[in-house]
Amino acid sequence: MGVLAAHNPGLRVPVAFDGFETAVRAILGQQITVKAARTLAGRFATAFGEPLETPFEGLRYLFPPPQRVAILGPSQIASLGIISSRANALIALARAVADGDIRLEPGVDVETTMKALRALPGIGEWTAQYIAMRALAWPDAFPHTDYGVLKAMQQTNPRKALEHAGRWQPWRAYAVMHLWHSLEKPKP
């Protein structure tokens, strides 16, 4: 990665503790700000998760398991301010995971899992790549249509960004982390 990684040696790709939660957060975060996605995920966990007593402020609910989400109706999810197409995507994902058709964990066959994810309604290439990076721990995932990736690459054409990223294979997920990190403002 050369110059891209020079300022932040050792930067790693954080892998998710819970692949299903990460996939839900990826769907919730489609085409909205990180802050808005975090708000929706909080509402989702509060509405459908299990209450939890902890001494930590803000940690009050376990994220709902796929079996719980799979039996919800789209209107229940939409009532939280989540658009109906995303509500349907969340239910389809939950059913696939609950039924064992999709496993969201490191060590699974990445291509098969990504194909199954893209076959679900509301999950496109960006979402599948993001899930592969964070839930499957795939070091070559590259969400080439990501706004932050394109901005950091000073690119407007996702296809050209993907071509350029070929030089980082098989470590493109690490390049993504460096690209995102390059957009952060220096702390005073």
Buried (B, 14 or more C-beta within 10 A) or exposed (E): BEEBBEEEEEBEBEBBEBBBBBBBBBBBBBEBEEEEBBBBBBBBBEBBBEEEEEEEEEEBBEBBBBEBBBEBEBEBBBEBEBBEBBBBBBBBBBBBBBEEEBBBBEEBEBEEBBEBBEEBEBBBBBBBBBBBBBBBBBBBBBBBBBEBBBBBBEBEEBEEBBEBBEEBEEBBBBBBBBBBBBEEEEEE
